[in-house]
Amino acid sequence: METKWLTRDELAAWVRVVAVLELLPGVLDAQLRRDAELTNFDYYVLAMLSEAPKETLRMTTLAAQTHATLPRLSHVVRRLEERGLVERFPCPQDGRATNARLTSAGRRKVEQTAPGHVANVRQHVIDALAPEQIGQLTAITDAVLRRLDPTGTMTAMYHRHDNPEPDEPTDTR
């Protein structure tokens, strides 16, 4: 099979995607570590719990929503538990499963952390784009996500904040 090399325009786009993928996690992590003593993944776990019914999810569901392995998630949840931000307990519907629940301290942490995180996201991504580019970015990332997640396993996560009113502010926890 012959390699279909990238064109100059395709390569120019690709190296920029790689640069964003390399730089953005560090920018997000640095702000969260400085302001909240959380990693970006710690915050993501807390945010997923804050959006869940009764602020509780099975560990397997939380792992799927955060796209983490159970060992990685267990390690992170243990650290968050030690800080009093999350608690684990047996699932009442299935004693073999474990649930994770946001504590009141965890809820306060998310509420205190969200404004700085949103300001960071806005500064480094959203405000860099013209209004029409926001829709373009959504369309572009949707196209890529259809290839990365062809079975739609994570589709609900991508679309959970879709809003029929595009100018309405949303909580980006």
C-alpha positions, 0 to 999 in steps of 0.5 A, a space after each residue: 500500500 502506497 503512503 498518502 503523504 500529507 499535503 503542505 496545507 494538511 501538514 500545516 494544520 496537523 502540526 498545529 493540532 499537535 502543538 495544541 495537544 501538547 501545550 493546552 494540557 500544561 496550561 490547564 494543569 498549571 492554573 489548576 495546580 496553582 489556584 486549587 492544588 488539583 490536576 486537570 484530571 482531578 478537577 475533571 473527576 470532581 466536575 463529572 461528579 458535580 454534574 451527576 445525579 446526587 453527585 454520585 457515579 459508579 466507579 466504572 461509569 466515572 471511568 468511562 466518562 473520564 476515559 480513564 482506566 479503573 486503576 488510574 481512576 482508583 488512584 486519583 479518587 483515593 487521593 481525592 478521598 484522602 483530601 475529603 473531596 470524594 467518598 467511596 461506598 458500596 453500590 446499593 444496587 450491586 454490592 460488587 460495584 463501588 460508587 464515588 460521591 462528591 462530598 460537601 467539601 468537594 462541591 465547595 472545591 468545584 464551586 471555588 475552582 470553576 471560575 478560575 478554570 473557566 477564565 483560563 479556558 476563555 483566555 487561552 481558547 475561547 477568546 482567541 476565536 471569532 464567534 463564527 470560529 466557535 461553531 467551526 471548532 465544534 464542527 471540526 472536533 465533532 468530525 474528528 471525534 466521530 473517527 476517534 469514537 466511531 461507536 459513540 461510546 463517549 457521544 453523550 459526554 461530547 454533547 452534554 453541554 450542547 445548547 440550542 441557545 448559542 449565546 446563553 452562558 453555560 457552567 463549564 465545570 
